[in-house]
């Protein structure tokens, strides 16, 4: 009996002696697990989980984006567009939601293409994925506690990827191209920063929307390890494939960023050239392509859904070159050209010769067509927009005037590629003046835009003369008289 008691006492003491060790071991494992969750890498702790409500996970919106809009839907959209064109991450997300009609009150403005444009812009926006918490504490190799603001932005981007992919997967190829072209246009209005973003969108060394390749939302969208099981099987493929990766386009947009005069863009271009052995070989080809590059739109398409609320172009003149070009509108472009554009657009019945000839209501009509606030004051930019709008809607006269504006830097900065484009469009409609201008391009040659081609120049000059254009007809008569004299000899 006493022996049994002795054995029991020994076993009990052994168990009691091992208990603190076991507890300490479990505690150590918990500490290690906690540290690994807090450490940098794919295992970062997250404050949100898929399936949780937006109310719990979404980032707080600035009051300017969530204010009351009772009877002021159009005003609210314009305010959002102004902020979105200037790169506001939350305004872009909000526009994506508004045009997707997430709220029942937005059903009248539902437009999947426009919604997809702003969701794509938000995904490409550095404000959405650039971490704000990089504190290294030096514990066990260093760890950083995850900021809740970093985490809510991650949730916003994950949701945007899913929503964008769902919308794109239900579109035709033409509709997807419309989304892509509009994103390219908006980014092209943001100078060097926008072109750098476009470069990353086409660079296979980055995530699908220019984020770092190891970005968690990017990996999940591509169905790569690091996401949950659902995303590894599926992925947001329609969103991932909106922009096709290729080195030539990535190089092109980096080159265009340099052309804006941005020093940082030059450094990034050199880094791009050194990042892969074959990339530097594209230099001469890309330079020629860049000289011919024009954005997909002259300005943001002002089409509108059935609601009648137009899409406004909220890009604004940037830098001294734009301001100087606009200032030249007053004394160097006769107002009659603006007046003819307004008549073509149906804003007026007779061509006004002076700005004073326009009524406040007529100016407001143009502003409404452009999606601008109806202030009743015709700005220089709205004069430019009137000519652009008439040109894109098929007025050969407006196309010719716009080409001259780009050639001379009046109203818009000089751009020979755009000038050539609009001369071509006017010439296709039979404009003899445009044909004569194109003949000059080919006769002289404009580097990268139109190679010298004297045979093509002669053909265009003859066509211009036969259409009755004076300078060309006079030159043709001089040539014919020389030919006739030589024959008599």
ZAVEXPA-927904 format. One record per residue (C-alpha): residue number from 1; residue in one letter; chain; x, y, z. Coordinates in nm, 3 decimals. Each point is the difference from the previous one (the first is absolute). Layout:
! residues N
NUM,a,A,X,Y,Z
...
***
This chain:
! residues 489
1,x,A,0.000,0.000,0.000
2,x,A,0.273,0.234,0.094
3,x,A,0.192,-0.099,-0.317
4,x,A,-0.301,0.083,-0.213
5,x,A,-0.036,0.323,0.181
6,x,A,0.362,0.068,-0.061
7,x,A,-0.036,-0.070,-0.375
8,x,A,-0.303,0.225,-0.021
9,x,A,0.181,0.275,0.179
10,x,A,0.293,-0.032,-0.239
11,x,A,-0.223,0.010,-0.309
12,x,A,-0.192,0.299,0.134
13,x,A,0.314,0.190,0.075
14,x,A,0.131,-0.074,-0.351
15,x,A,-0.320,0.131,-0.155
16,x,A,0.011,0.306,0.220
17,x,A,0.363,0.061,-0.091
18,x,A,-0.075,-0.023,-0.375
19,x,A,-0.306,0.229,0.012
20,x,A,0.193,0.329,0.028
21,x,A,0.225,-0.115,-0.284
22,x,A,-0.300,-0.075,-0.222
23,x,A,-0.163,0.331,0.083
24,x,A,0.325,0.181,-0.076
25,x,A,0.030,-0.187,-0.330
26,x,A,-0.354,0.091,-0.106
27,x,A,0.064,0.361,0.098
28,x,A,0.321,0.003,-0.203
29,x,A,-0.182,-0.139,-0.303
30,x,A,-0.268,0.269,0.033
31,x,A,0.267,0.272,0.022
32,x,A,0.177,-0.134,-0.310
33,x,A,-0.331,-0.021,-0.187
34,x,A,-0.090,0.355,0.101
35,x,A,0.339,0.133,-0.109
36,x,A,-0.024,-0.181,-0.331
37,x,A,-0.343,0.152,-0.061
38,x,A,0.140,0.344,0.074
39,x,A,0.312,-0.050,-0.209
40,x,A,0.037,0.136,-0.353
41,x,A,-0.098,-0.235,-0.280
42,x,A,-0.299,-0.191,-0.128
43,x,A,-0.107,-0.094,0.352
44,x,A,-0.091,0.351,0.109
45,x,A,-0.277,0.026,0.254
46,x,A,-0.318,0.138,-0.148
47,x,A,-0.290,0.172,0.168
48,x,A,-0.250,-0.103,-0.269
49,x,A,-0.124,-0.324,-0.147
50,x,A,-0.174,-0.068,-0.328
51,x,A,-0.375,-0.007,0.039
52,x,A,0.000,0.256,0.277
53,x,A,-0.220,0.304,-0.046
54,x,A,0.115,0.318,-0.171
55,x,A,-0.108,0.196,0.304
56,x,A,0.264,-0.186,0.203
57,x,A,0.286,-0.009,-0.250
58,x,A,-0.030,0.308,-0.223
59,x,A,0.226,0.298,0.055
60,x,A,-0.173,0.310,0.139
61,x,A,-0.088,0.232,-0.289
62,x,A,0.078,0.371,0.013
63,x,A,-0.314,0.202,0.071
64,x,A,0.030,0.168,-0.343
65,x,A,-0.068,-0.339,-0.163
66,x,A,-0.291,-0.111,0.214
67,x,A,-0.200,0.317,0.057
68,x,A,-0.369,0.041,-0.064
69,x,A,-0.092,-0.002,-0.369
70,x,A,-0.376,0.036,0.017
71,x,A,-0.101,0.160,-0.332
72,x,A,0.369,0.060,-0.073
73,x,A,0.113,-0.321,-0.168
74,x,A,0.162,0.174,-0.297
75,x,A,0.182,0.248,0.223
76,x,A,0.132,-0.285,0.212
77,x,A,0.123,-0.192,-0.305
78,x,A,0.186,0.302,-0.131
79,x,A,0.168,0.052,0.336
80,x,A,0.103,-0.366,0.006
81,x,A,0.132,0.017,-0.355
82,x,A,0.209,0.307,0.079
83,x,A,0.162,-0.185,0.288
84,x,A,0.034,-0.327,-0.195
85,x,A,0.175,0.168,-0.294
86,x,A,0.249,0.139,0.250
87,x,A,0.079,-0.346,0.137
88,x,A,-0.220,-0.025,0.311
89,x,A,-0.018,-0.373,0.082
90,x,A,-0.328,0.020,0.190
91,x,A,-0.169,0.218,-0.262
92,x,A,0.092,-0.261,-0.263
93,x,A,-0.143,-0.280,0.215
94,x,A,-0.314,0.203,0.064
95,x,A,-0.052,0.065,-0.371
96,x,A,0.043,-0.372,-0.065
97,x,A,-0.279,-0.068,0.249
98,x,A,-0.227,0.279,-0.125
99,x,A,0.015,-0.108,-0.364
100,x,A,-0.047,-0.364,0.106
101,x,A,-0.322,0.111,0.174
102,x,A,0.095,-0.165,0.329
103,x,A,-0.247,0.244,0.158
104,x,A,-0.357,-0.016,-0.124
105,x,A,-0.005,0.379,-0.040
106,x,A,0.273,-0.027,-0.268
107,x,A,-0.193,-0.239,-0.225
108,x,A,-0.068,0.278,-0.252
109,x,A,0.373,0.052,-0.065
110,x,A,0.097,-0.368,-0.016
111,x,A,0.281,-0.052,-0.251
112,x,A,0.227,-0.308,0.030
113,x,A,0.262,0.145,-0.238
114,x,A,0.036,0.322,0.197
115,x,A,-0.003,-0.192,0.329
116,x,A,0.279,-0.226,-0.127
117,x,A,0.208,0.301,-0.107
118,x,A,0.010,0.144,0.350
119,x,A,0.048,-0.336,0.173
120,x,A,0.302,-0.058,-0.227
121,x,A,0.126,0.350,0.077
122,x,A,-0.031,-0.071,0.375
123,x,A,0.189,-0.330,-0.032
124,x,A,0.282,0.178,-0.188
125,x,A,0.014,0.281,0.257
126,x,A,0.305,-0.011,0.228
127,x,A,-0.211,0.147,0.280
128,x,A,-0.173,-0.337,0.020
129,x,A,0.298,-0.230,0.042
130,x,A,0.298,0.204,0.126
131,x,A,0.044,-0.098,0.370
132,x,A,0.003,0.280,0.255
133,x,A,0.148,-0.207,0.285
134,x,A,0.363,-0.103,-0.047
135,x,A,0.128,0.009,0.361
136,x,A,0.273,-0.262,0.059
137,x,A,0.020,-0.089,0.370
138,x,A,0.299,-0.237,-0.018
139,x,A,-0.166,-0.287,0.190
140,x,A,0.081,-0.346,-0.137
141,x,A,0.128,0.144,-0.326
142,x,A,-0.247,0.288,-0.002
143,x,A,-0.377,0.013,-0.024
144,x,A,-0.258,0.266,-0.062
145,x,A,-0.352,0.004,0.145
146,x,A,-0.248,0.027,-0.286
147,x,A,-0.179,0.335,-0.020
148,x,A,-0.376,-0.027,-0.007
149,x,A,-0.003,0.268,-0.269
150,x,A,0.230,-0.217,-0.213
151,x,A,-0.236,-0.287,0.059
152,x,A,-0.324,0.178,-0.088
153,x,A,0.159,0.121,-0.325
154,x,A,0.094,-0.361,-0.073
155,x,A,-0.363,-0.097,0.051
156,x,A,-0.111,0.283,-0.231
157,x,A,0.239,-0.121,-0.272
158,x,A,-0.104,-0.362,0.041
159,x,A,-0.363,0.102,-0.042
160,x,A,0.088,0.219,-0.300
161,x,A,0.183,-0.288,-0.168
162,x,A,-0.300,-0.228,0.046
163,x,A,-0.255,0.255,-0.117
164,x,A,0.209,0.108,-0.299
165,x,A,0.057,-0.357,-0.111
166,x,A,-0.373,-0.080,0.024
167,x,A,-0.090,0.305,-0.210
168,x,A,0.266,-0.058,-0.265
169,x,A,-0.090,-0.367,-0.037
170,x,A,-0.350,0.103,-0.110
171,x,A,0.124,0.245,-0.267
172,x,A,0.076,-0.040,-0.368
173,x,A,0.353,0.051,-0.123
174,x,A,-0.095,0.344,-0.134
175,x,A,-0.134,0.103,0.341
176,x,A,0.317,-0.121,0.171
177,x,A,0.206,0.202,-0.251
178,x,A,-0.210,0.306,0.085
179,x,A,0.089,-0.047,0.369
180,x,A,0.369,-0.037,-0.082
181,x,A,0.006,0.304,-0.231
182,x,A,-0.169,0.222,0.257
183,x,A,0.244,-0.104,0.272
184,x,A,0.292,0.078,-0.235
185,x,A,-0.148,0.341,-0.077
186,x,A,-0.056,0.095,0.366
187,x,A,0.353,-0.105,0.095
188,x,A,0.144,0.188,-0.299
189,x,A,-0.143,0.323,0.145
190,x,A,0.209,-0.045,0.317
191,x,A,0.337,0.077,-0.158
192,x,A,0.305,-0.201,0.109
193,x,A,-0.174,-0.176,0.288
194,x,A,-0.277,-0.124,-0.227
195,x,A,0.241,-0.125,-0.266
196,x,A,0.207,-0.179,0.265
197,x,A,-0.317,-0.173,0.120
198,x,A,-0.078,-0.104,-0.359
199,x,A,0.352,-0.140,-0.029
200,x,A,-0.052,-0.216,0.310
201,x,A,-0.337,-0.120,-0.130
202,x,A,0.182,-0.149,-0.300
203,x,A,0.313,-0.119,0.182
204,x,A,0.004,-0.369,0.092
205,x,A,0.230,0.069,0.295
206,x,A,-0.293,0.161,0.188
207,x,A,-0.343,-0.118,0.107
208,x,A,-0.298,0.029,-0.240
209,x,A,-0.066,0.365,0.096
210,x,A,0.354,0.118,0.062
211,x,A,0.017,-0.104,0.364
212,x,A,0.308,-0.191,0.130
213,x,A,0.004,-0.354,-0.133
214,x,A,-0.028,-0.146,0.353
215,x,A,-0.305,0.212,0.087
216,x,A,-0.255,-0.230,0.162
217,x,A,-0.301,0.118,-0.200
218,x,A,0.199,-0.029,-0.324
219,x,A,0.101,-0.357,0.080
220,x,A,-0.354,-0.097,0.090
221,x,A,-0.135,0.157,-0.319
222,x,A,0.247,-0.208,-0.200
223,x,A,-0.092,-0.317,0.188
224,x,A,0.351,-0.031,0.138
225,x,A,0.107,-0.138,0.341
226,x,A,-0.059,0.241,0.280
227,x,A,-0.372,0.039,-0.053
228,x,A,-0.285,-0.206,0.137
229,x,A,-0.112,-0.329,-0.158
230,x,A,-0.277,0.161,-0.206
231,x,A,0.236,0.245,-0.168
232,x,A,0.265,-0.264,-0.063
233,x,A,-0.254,-0.197,-0.198
234,x,A,-0.155,0.296,-0.178
235,x,A,0.158,0.342,0.018
236,x,A,-0.129,0.328,-0.139
237,x,A,0.105,-0.092,-0.352
238,x,A,-0.204,0.255,-0.195
239,x,A,0.149,0.283,0.207
240,x,A,0.352,-0.144,-0.019
241,x,A,-0.012,-0.022,-0.381
242,x,A,-0.139,0.347,-0.074
243,x,A,0.352,0.128,-0.075
244,x,A,0.227,-0.235,-0.192
245,x,A,0.362,-0.006,0.115
246,x,A,0.272,0.076,-0.252
247,x,A,0.338,0.169,0.022
248,x,A,-0.057,0.232,-0.296
249,x,A,-0.305,0.173,0.150
250,x,A,0.164,0.012,0.344
251,x,A,0.304,0.166,-0.160
252,x,A,-0.224,0.235,-0.203
253,x,A,-0.181,0.142,0.302
254,x,A,0.324,0.036,0.197
255,x,A,0.139,0.193,-0.298
256,x,A,-0.310,0.223,-0.016
257,x,A,0.042,0.075,0.371
258,x,A,0.355,0.120,-0.072
259,x,A,-0.129,0.226,-0.278
260,x,A,-0.197,0.200,0.258
261,x,A,0.331,0.118,0.144
262,x,A,-0.026,-0.199,0.322
263,x,A,0.346,-0.084,0.139
264,x,A,-0.126,-0.294,0.204
265,x,A,-0.151,-0.152,-0.314
266,x,A,0.343,0.006,-0.166
267,x,A,0.151,-0.195,0.290
268,x,A,-0.282,-0.255,-0.017
269,x,A,0.045,-0.036,-0.376
270,x,A,0.368,-0.084,0.046
271,x,A,-0.093,-0.250,0.273
272,x,A,-0.253,-0.153,-0.241
273,x,A,0.264,-0.035,-0.273
274,x,A,0.238,-0.174,0.242
275,x,A,-0.266,-0.231,0.149
276,x,A,0.022,-0.248,-0.287
277,x,A,0.276,-0.065,-0.257
278,x,A,-0.220,0.043,-0.308
279,x,A,-0.198,0.308,0.104
280,x,A,0.262,0.259,-0.096
281,x,A,-0.016,-0.127,-0.360
282,x,A,-0.349,0.147,-0.041
283,x,A,0.124,0.359,0.039
284,x,A,-0.001,0.121,-0.363
285,x,A,-0.329,-0.176,-0.080
286,x,A,-0.174,0.139,0.309
287,x,A,0.125,0.352,-0.068
288,x,A,-0.158,-0.006,-0.347
289,x,A,-0.322,-0.144,0.141
290,x,A,-0.016,0.266,0.272
291,x,A,0.014,0.280,-0.257
292,x,A,-0.315,-0.141,-0.161
293,x,A,-0.186,-0.073,0.324
294,x,A,-0.332,0.174,0.061
295,x,A,-0.242,-0.078,0.286
296,x,A,-0.312,-0.203,-0.084
297,x,A,-0.223,0.308,0.038
298,x,A,0.030,0.370,-0.062
299,x,A,-0.178,0.049,0.331
300,x,A,-0.204,-0.231,0.218
301,x,A,-0.304,-0.125,-0.199
302,x,A,-0.297,0.202,0.118
303,x,A,-0.254,-0.273,-0.065
304,x,A,-0.265,-0.044,0.266
305,x,A,-0.223,-0.276,0.131
306,x,A,-0.376,0.025,-0.025
307,x,A,0.001,0.226,0.304
308,x,A,0.134,0.285,-0.212
309,x,A,0.282,0.067,0.247
310,x,A,0.304,0.044,-0.229
311,x,A,0.347,-0.130,0.070
312,x,A,0.206,0.313,0.061
313,x,A,0.366,0.029,-0.094
314,x,A,0.159,0.141,0.314
315,x,A,0.357,0.003,-0.129
316,x,A,0.145,0.347,0.034
317,x,A,0.284,0.194,-0.168
318,x,A,0.328,-0.102,0.160
319,x,A,0.311,0.214,0.010
320,x,A,0.114,0.313,-0.175
321,x,A,-0.020,-0.150,-0.351
322,x,A,-0.374,-0.064,0.033
323,x,A,-0.070,0.337,0.156
324,x,A,0.197,0.183,-0.269
325,x,A,-0.177,-0.191,-0.278
326,x,A,-0.340,0.091,0.147
327,x,A,0.095,0.365,0.030
328,x,A,0.065,0.011,-0.374
329,x,A,-0.366,-0.076,-0.071
330,x,A,-0.097,0.363,0.052
331,x,A,0.210,0.170,-0.265
332,x,A,0.108,-0.274,-0.242
333,x,A,-0.306,-0.215,-0.071
334,x,A,-0.287,0.193,-0.164
335,x,A,-0.316,-0.062,0.201
336,x,A,-0.190,-0.084,-0.320
337,x,A,0.157,-0.349,0.014
338,x,A,-0.149,-0.056,0.345
339,x,A,-0.331,0.138,-0.129
340,x,A,-0.003,-0.243,-0.293
341,x,A,0.067,-0.288,0.236
342,x,A,-0.291,0.111,0.218
343,x,A,-0.228,0.012,-0.303
344,x,A,0.112,-0.350,-0.103
345,x,A,-0.085,-0.123,0.349
346,x,A,-0.345,0.161,-0.018
347,x,A,0.068,0.242,0.285
348,x,A,-0.073,0.304,-0.223
349,x,A,-0.187,0.051,-0.327
350,x,A,0.221,0.276,-0.141
351,x,A,0.375,0.025,0.034
352,x,A,0.100,0.251,0.273
353,x,A,0.297,0.219,-0.088
354,x,A,0.083,0.104,0.357
355,x,A,-0.040,-0.157,0.345
356,x,A,-0.242,0.284,0.084
357,x,A,-0.237,-0.127,-0.267
358,x,A,-0.074,-0.312,0.209
359,x,A,-0.281,0.003,0.252
360,x,A,0.044,-0.139,0.350
361,x,A,-0.239,-0.281,-0.084
362,x,A,0.202,-0.102,-0.307
363,x,A,0.321,-0.012,0.204
364,x,A,-0.176,-0.210,0.264
365,x,A,-0.116,-0.238,-0.274
366,x,A,0.360,-0.059,-0.105
367,x,A,0.108,-0.042,0.363
368,x,A,-0.274,-0.258,0.051
369,x,A,0.116,-0.190,-0.310
370,x,A,0.354,-0.005,0.140
371,x,A,-0.115,-0.099,0.348
372,x,A,0.137,0.325,0.145
373,x,A,-0.176,0.204,0.269
374,x,A,-0.243,0.237,-0.172
375,x,A,0.151,0.336,0.092
376,x,A,-0.089,0.190,-0.316
377,x,A,0.359,0.120,-0.057
378,x,A,0.187,-0.129,-0.304
379,x,A,0.353,-0.082,0.112
380,x,A,0.296,-0.046,-0.232
381,x,A,0.001,-0.370,0.077
382,x,A,-0.368,-0.027,-0.095
383,x,A,0.081,0.169,-0.332
384,x,A,0.261,-0.268,-0.061
385,x,A,-0.247,-0.269,0.108
386,x,A,-0.264,0.131,-0.244
387,x,A,0.240,-0.046,-0.292
388,x,A,0.114,-0.340,0.132
389,x,A,-0.358,-0.117,0.047
390,x,A,-0.096,0.106,-0.353
391,x,A,0.314,-0.170,-0.137
392,x,A,-0.063,-0.335,0.169
393,x,A,-0.362,0.015,-0.119
394,x,A,0.106,0.029,-0.364
395,x,A,0.034,0.367,-0.094
396,x,A,0.278,0.015,-0.262
397,x,A,0.033,0.374,0.058
398,x,A,0.049,-0.049,0.376
399,x,A,0.246,-0.281,-0.071
400,x,A,0.204,0.231,-0.222
401,x,A,-0.005,0.280,0.260
402,x,A,0.099,-0.240,0.278
403,x,A,0.290,-0.130,-0.211
404,x,A,0.127,0.356,-0.047
405,x,A,-0.040,0.065,0.374
406,x,A,0.224,-0.298,0.080
407,x,A,0.249,0.099,-0.269
408,x,A,0.027,0.357,0.129
409,x,A,-0.052,-0.058,0.374
410,x,A,-0.313,0.214,0.022
411,x,A,-0.244,-0.111,0.270
412,x,A,0.189,-0.328,0.038
413,x,A,0.375,-0.068,0.032
414,x,A,0.177,-0.074,-0.331
415,x,A,-0.034,-0.364,-0.099
416,x,A,0.094,-0.095,-0.357
417,x,A,-0.137,-0.353,0.034
418,x,A,-0.346,0.130,0.093
419,x,A,0.020,0.269,-0.267
420,x,A,0.077,-0.266,-0.262
421,x,A,-0.285,-0.218,0.133
422,x,A,-0.259,0.276,-0.038
423,x,A,0.132,0.109,-0.341
424,x,A,-0.049,-0.366,-0.104
425,x,A,-0.355,-0.009,0.134
426,x,A,-0.092,0.321,-0.184
427,x,A,0.168,-0.120,-0.321
428,x,A,-0.205,-0.321,0.008
429,x,A,-0.309,0.219,-0.019
430,x,A,0.139,0.179,-0.306
431,x,A,0.141,0.316,0.156
432,x,A,0.237,0.149,-0.263
433,x,A,0.174,0.210,0.265
434,x,A,0.073,-0.312,0.206
435,x,A,0.137,-0.180,-0.308
436,x,A,0.229,0.293,-0.070
437,x,A,0.122,-0.005,0.361
438,x,A,0.067,-0.375,-0.019
439,x,A,0.192,0.052,-0.324
440,x,A,0.226,0.241,0.191
441,x,A,0.056,-0.262,0.271
442,x,A,0.108,-0.256,-0.259
443,x,A,0.201,0.248,-0.206
444,x,A,0.209,0.113,0.296
445,x,A,-0.024,-0.304,0.227
446,x,A,-0.077,0.030,0.370
447,x,A,0.218,-0.227,0.210
448,x,A,-0.195,-0.294,0.134
449,x,A,-0.337,0.133,-0.118
450,x,A,0.020,-0.005,-0.379
451,x,A,0.307,-0.117,-0.186
452,x,A,0.101,0.198,-0.305
453,x,A,-0.188,-0.130,-0.302
454,x,A,0.011,0.240,-0.292
455,x,A,-0.212,-0.222,-0.223
456,x,A,-0.283,0.000,0.257
457,x,A,0.046,0.376,0.042
458,x,A,-0.053,0.056,-0.376
459,x,A,-0.314,-0.218,-0.004
460,x,A,-0.153,0.187,0.292
461,x,A,0.092,0.337,-0.146
462,x,A,-0.166,-0.085,-0.331
463,x,A,-0.314,-0.122,0.180
464,x,A,-0.004,0.322,0.198
465,x,A,0.034,0.207,-0.318
466,x,A,-0.275,-0.191,-0.179
467,x,A,-0.226,0.069,0.299
468,x,A,0.060,0.372,-0.056
469,x,A,0.241,0.090,0.281
470,x,A,0.168,0.325,-0.111
471,x,A,0.366,-0.032,0.107
472,x,A,0.018,-0.354,-0.130
473,x,A,-0.174,0.089,-0.327
474,x,A,0.242,0.288,-0.058
475,x,A,0.298,-0.229,0.055
476,x,A,-0.149,-0.260,-0.233
477,x,A,-0.048,0.261,-0.272
478,x,A,0.364,0.105,0.038
479,x,A,0.114,-0.361,-0.038
480,x,A,-0.220,-0.051,-0.309
481,x,A,0.131,0.317,-0.162
482,x,A,0.358,-0.118,0.051
483,x,A,-0.088,-0.334,-0.154
484,x,A,-0.164,0.164,-0.302
485,x,A,0.305,0.228,-0.055
486,x,A,0.237,-0.293,0.013
487,x,A,-0.210,-0.189,-0.257
488,x,A,0.005,0.300,-0.241
489,x,A,0.377,0.003,0.022
***
